[in-house]
């Protein structure tokens, strides 16, 4: 489930749109905490980099 949210965020960044909002971010954080509580590992979603990609995609092409 966590990886699905990561994939959706990444797809939004590539497409230059934002379909995944704050509820998905909150759910991802809940899932991340549960993964850590169970002693498992996951790479945290880099929300800032994803947002920067979206902003870059919005810039006009030369």
N, C-alpha and C positions, 0 to 999 in steps of 0.2 A: 504494500500500500504506500509506504514511504517513497519507494522508487517510482511509483506511478505519479505521485505529486511532483517529484523531481523532473520526470519526463515531461509533464504538462508545463511546468515552469520554463523548462528549456525550449520546448516547442513555441511557447508564447514569445520568448526572447528572440528566437530565430525568425518568427513571423512578424515581429514588430508590433504585436498586439498584446493585450492583457486580458485573458479570460480567467486566469487563476487569481483570485483575490485574497483578501484577509482571512476569510473562513478556512481556506486551504492552508494558509500559512499557520494558522492556529492549530489545525489538525496535524500538520506536519510536525509541529513542535511537541504536541502530545505524543505522537508516535515515536519521535526521537527520544523523548524522556523514557518511554516504556522500553524501547530497545536497549538503552543504557542501563535501565534498572535490571533487566534480565541478563546483563553482562555481555551483550552482543555488541557488534560494531556496525556503524554505518557512517558514511561520509556526510557531514551536515550539508544541507542545501545552501549554496552561496547566493542568497537572495540579492545581495548588492551587485554582484557580477551579472546576474541575470537581468537586473533592472538597467544596468549600464549598457548591456547589449541591446535592450529595447530602445533606449535613448539614442544609441548610435544608429540603429536601424531607421529611426525617424528623421535623421539628418538627410538633407537633399544630396543626391549623388552629383559629383562634379562632371 
